């Protein structure tokens, strides 16, 4: 795994039936950010040979036309139908984030159209990220509602989340980070039959402690995962460093 900056070895925490199961992983890795839509099939073979256990693909690749809702629909279909089939030929699970990036969501009309098509792709397992402030998707603590009646909506981003986007290299400065983003709501996420959250790195250690050992509360949206019957949390040594049981 040395030399692969996007890869990490993980421990798997599984929530369900009122208990937490811990499964240390072997020396395999998860690719948390791979734009496989731009790669050839041989790349899947090389990843499996190198020990890849799963690949996650965000819908952010700049090479796909996302200027219209039809473009988004074709892109989402590629990521949820074609790519999983390609990966399955090599026994590699493929997951994706269906999203419109924060800059694109500033076009409110386009964002509304994309919101309208996302529910058509929600009948499959869901992969999530947990933010430094404990958010799920882009549902930040100040705006979290465990009983939100909407499925998908444009949300406000708090300052912790916006700062994270700069620290992650997505934007050059805080002034460049949009104040709104498109996000699934908490009830939509919790309605999926199976959930996976991939949370590596030291910046997430407080969020992981709050998610696993804190109260289930909107102050840490990710804590709601403990109430899901089939949720799986992939963490590494750094993100687990504040856990009492680590």
N, C-alpha and C positions, 0 to 999 in steps of 0.2 A: 504493500500500500504506500510505501514511500515514493514521493514524487508525484502523487495524485492529490492535488490540493483540495479537490472537492469531495474526497472520500474519507470515510471514517469507520472504525470498528464500533459496533453498538451493542448495548445491552437492551433487551426487549422487556418492557413492563406491560403486562396485559391486565386490563380491568374487566371484570365481569363476575356476575353472581356474587357480588358483595366482597370480593377478595382481590388481592393484588398478587400476581405471579411474576417472578423474576427469572429471566432466561439469559444467562451470559452467552454471547455469540462466540462462534469460532472466528478465526482470522479471515473473515470475509467482510465485504464492505457493501454499503448502499451508495449508489450514485444519486445525490440529492438534487442535482441540477444539470440534467443532460438534455440537450435539444436534439433528440434522436430523429425528429422529422427531417433534419438536415444531414443525417448520417446514412451511410450505406449499410446493408445487412451484415457485411463482414465485421462491422464494428461491434455488433451484438455478440458475435462469436468471440472476439478478442476480449470483451468485457467479462464474459462468463469464464473464459480461460484464466483471466487474471483474478478471479474470485468474487466477481460482482454477484450479489444476492438479489438485488432489485434496483430498478432505475426509476427516478421520478422526474417528470418533465413539466415545467411551468409553461403556460401559454403566452410566452413573452418573446418568441423568436422573431426578430425583425425581418426575416426573409419571407414571412408569410403575409399576404395582404389582409390587414385588419382595418381597412378604411371604411368598411360597411358591415352591416349586420350579416349579410350573406357571406362575406369573407370570414367573419368570426364563426359562422355555422360550419363552413367547410373545414376550418382549422380545428374546431372542437371535434368534428367527426373524425378527422385524421388522427387526433390524439386519443380518442376513446374507442375507436374501432380498428383502424389499420395498424397503428403502432403496437397495441397489445398483442395482436396476432403475429406480427413480425417477431416480437420479443419471445412469445410463447414457443416459437419453433426451437428456441435454445433453452427452454425451461426457465426463462427470466421473467419475473413479474414486472409489469410496466404500470406505473401510476401517473396521474397528471393533476395539475392544478388548472381548473378552468377559470379564467380571470380576464379582466380588462385592466391594463396597468393604470396607475394613478394619473399619469399625464393624459391618457386617452379618456379617462372618466371625466375629465374637465369638459368634454363635449357631452353635455347632459342628455341631449337627444339620442346620441349614439349609445350612451350608457344605458338609457332606458330600453332601447331596442335589444341590446345584448342581455340585459336582465331578463327580458321576455323569453329568450331562447334557452338560457342556462338550465331551467327545470327539465327540459327535454333530455338532458344528459345525466341526471342525478340518480338513475336507477342502478348504480354500480358502486363498489367500494370507494371510499373517499380518503384521500391523503391530505393531511393538514400540516401547517407549521404553527409553532408557538412562539410568539414574540417576546422580546425582552421584558415587556410589561405584562406578560401572561395572556396576551390577546390570542384569539383563535380567528383564522382568516384575518380580516381587518376589523374585527369587533374589539375595540379598545375598552379598558375598564370604565371610563367615564360614561360611555354610551352603550354599555352592555345591558341586554334585556333577555333573560332566560326564557321569557314568554312572548318574544316578538312575534306579531301576527304575520309579518311579511316573510317571503322566502329568500329574496335577494334584494339588496337596496344599496344606494349610495350613502356612505357613512362619513362622519367626521373623523379625522385622525388626530390623536392627542400628540403632545410634544415629544413624549418618549418614543412613540412609534415613528414620528417624522425624523427624529434624531437617529434612530436605528437605520433608516434608509440611507442616511449620509454615511454612517459608520460602516454599512455593508457595501458601500461603493456605488449604490444605485444613483446617487445624486451628488453633485460637487459641493453643495452647501445647503443649509436649512432653508434658505430662501427659494431654492429650486424645487423643494419637495411640495407637491400638491397638498392641499388641506382636506381633500376628499378622496375616497376610493370606492370601488365596487366590491361588495362582500356578500357571501352567504350569511344568513343570520344563524344564531345559535340553535333555534328549533329545527331549521333545515339541516344543519350539520348533524344534530343528534338523531334525526329521523333516518339517517343512512344506516344500513344493516351492519356495516363494519367500518371502523375508523382506524387510520394509521397516522401518527404524528411523529415527525422526524426532527429531533431537536439537539443538534450538536453544539459544542463550543462553550467556553467559560462565560460569555455574555448572557447565556440563558440559565445559569445556575440558580439564581434567585427565583426565576419563573418556574423552574422545575421543582424546587422545594415547595413553592406555594401551590403548585398544581397537585403534588402528591401528598404533602404533609400539612398543608394549610386547610382552612375551611372551604367548603364548596360555596363560593360567593362570587358576585359580579366584580369584585375587586381583582379577581384573577379568573377571567373567563374560561381559561383552559381547565380549571378545576372541575367543571361540569363533566369532563370526560370520565370522571370516577363514577358517574351515574349511568354510563352507557354499558350495555350488556356485552359488547364485543369491541372494545377499544384497545389499541396496542401503541405503546409509546417507545420509540427508539431513541436512546440517549447514549452519550459517550462518557468517558471518565471525567471530562471537564464539566459538562453540564450536570453531572450527578454529584459534584464535589461537595455540595452543602447538604445532601441527604443524610439523615441520621443513620440510615441502614447501609450507606455506601462504604 
